[in-house]
Amino acid sequence: MTPDSAAAPVVHPGSFLTLHYRLAGPGGDIINTFGGKPATLSLGAGELSPAVEERLLGLAEGTHTHFELPAGAAFGERNPEMQQWVARGLLAKLGDPDEKYSVGDVVQFPTPDGTGSYAGAVIALKDTAVQFDFNHPLAGQPVTFEVQLIGVL
């Protein structure tokens, strides 16, 4: 047995990870699995932003660290074209016709192919339409990422 064979596994592209992580912006936590069930994910599957995944590469199993990403690095800059009005008639067809919307609500929408979903946050209301922001909540903001790598396969 060589000394390297006893070393903890390290994160590579395509690694399967079990981890606790905390993703936070200036306003506080967006996701925090510490104190709960750890997350499992496959690196490169799009579950984390590429900038965050890049920071995980080379870390050894058992590592507990955090890093700061400057504004826009983790989730890109805010895109004003990602703020769109959606007619209340369409919202009624997609979901509950009696749904009441308030600024700050996060609403799940089905993808066009019906196999997934994406979220939009309500930012404005009119009688005939609701304006949603489909940008990631941390787009254009600095991000703190804390990670504890429990397992690396």
C-alpha positions in Angstrom: 0.0 0.0 0.0 1.4 3.4 -1.0 0.9 6.5 1.1 -1.4 7.9 -1.7 -3.7 4.9 -1.7 -4.7 5.7 1.9 -5.4 9.4 1.1 -9.0 10.6 1.1 -10.7 10.7 -2.3 -10.8 14.1 -3.9 -13.4 15.8 -6.0 -13.0 15.4 -9.8 -15.3 16.3 -12.7 -18.2 13.8 -12.6 -17.7 13.0 -8.9 -20.7 11.9 -6.9 -20.8 13.9 -3.7 -22.6 13.7 -0.3 -22.2 17.1 1.4 -23.7 19.7 3.6 -23.6 23.1 2.0 -24.8 26.7 2.6 -25.3 29.2 -0.2 -25.8 32.8 1.0 -25.9 36.3 -0.4 -25.9 39.7 1.3 -29.5 39.0 2.5 -28.6 35.7 4.2 -29.0 32.0 3.4 -30.7 30.8 0.3 -30.0 27.1 0.9 -28.6 25.6 4.1 -28.4 21.8 4.7 -26.3 22.0 7.8 -28.4 20.6 10.7 -30.5 18.6 8.4 -30.1 15.8 5.8 -27.0 16.2 3.6 -27.4 16.7 -0.1 -26.2 14.3 -2.8 -25.3 15.5 -6.2 -23.2 14.7 -9.2 -20.6 17.3 -10.2 -21.3 18.6 -13.7 -25.1 17.8 -13.6 -26.0 21.4 -13.2 -27.2 21.2 -9.6 -24.6 23.9 -8.6 -23.3 26.8 -10.7 -20.2 26.1 -12.7 -18.3 28.7 -10.6 -19.2 26.9 -7.4 -18.4 23.4 -8.9 -15.0 24.7 -10.0 -14.1 25.6 -6.4 -15.0 22.1 -5.2 -12.5 20.4 -7.7 -9.5 19.0 -5.8 -11.1 19.2 -2.3 -10.6 16.0 -0.3 -13.4 14.0 1.4 -13.8 15.4 4.9 -13.0 19.0 4.0 -15.0 21.7 5.6 -14.4 25.1 4.1 -16.0 28.2 2.7 -15.2 30.7 -0.1 -16.5 34.0 -1.4 -17.5 34.6 -5.0 -17.6 38.2 -6.2 -20.9 39.7 -7.5 -22.1 38.0 -10.7 -19.5 35.2 -10.6 -21.7 32.4 -9.2 -25.0 33.1 -11.0 -24.2 35.7 -13.6 -25.4 39.3 -13.7 -29.1 40.2 -13.4 -30.8 40.2 -16.8 -33.7 42.6 -17.2 -35.1 40.4 -20.0 -35.7 37.7 -17.3 -38.4 40.0 -15.8 -41.6 39.2 -17.6 -45.3 39.9 -17.3 -47.6 36.8 -17.4 -51.3 37.2 -18.1 -53.5 36.1 -15.2 -55.5 34.0 -17.7 -52.4 31.9 -18.5 -51.6 31.6 -14.8 -55.1 30.3 -14.2 -54.6 27.7 -16.9 -51.2 26.6 -15.5 -52.3 26.3 -11.9 -55.1 27.1 -9.5 -57.5 29.7 -11.1 -58.2 31.1 -7.6 -54.5 31.6 -6.7 -53.7 34.9 -5.0 -50.3 36.3 -5.7 -48.3 38.7 -3.5 -45.0 40.5 -4.2 -42.2 38.2 -3.0 -44.0 34.9 -3.7 -42.0 32.3 -5.6 -44.0 30.3 -8.2 -43.0 27.1 -9.9 -43.7 26.9 -13.7 -43.5 23.8 -15.8 -40.8 23.7 -18.5 -42.2 23.7 -22.1 -41.5 20.0 -22.4 -43.2 19.2 -19.1 -40.2 17.3 -17.7 -39.1 19.9 -15.2 -39.9 23.2 -13.6 -38.4 26.6 -13.0 -39.2 29.4 -10.5 -40.1 33.0 -10.8 -40.5 35.5 -8.0 -43.5 37.9 -8.1 -42.2 41.5 -8.3 -45.3 43.5 -9.5 -49.1 43.0 -9.8 -51.7 44.4 -12.2 -55.4 43.4 -12.6 -54.6 41.5 -15.8 -51.1 40.3 -15.2 -48.3 39.4 -12.7 -44.7 40.4 -13.3 -42.1 37.7 -12.4 -38.4 37.8 -12.1 -36.9 34.6 -13.4 -33.3 35.6 -12.5 -31.6 33.4 -9.9 -32.1 35.1 -6.5 -28.4 35.6 -6.2 -27.7 36.8 -9.7 -25.5 39.9 -9.7 -24.7 39.5 -6.0 -21.6 38.3 -4.1 -22.1 34.7 -2.8 -20.7 32.9 0.2 -20.5 29.1 -0.2 -19.7 26.8 2.7 -19.2 23.1 2.2 -18.5 20.0 4.3 -17.7 17.1 2.0 -19.0 13.9 3.7 -18.4 11.5 0.8 -16.7 11.6 -2.6 -17.2 8.8 -5.1 
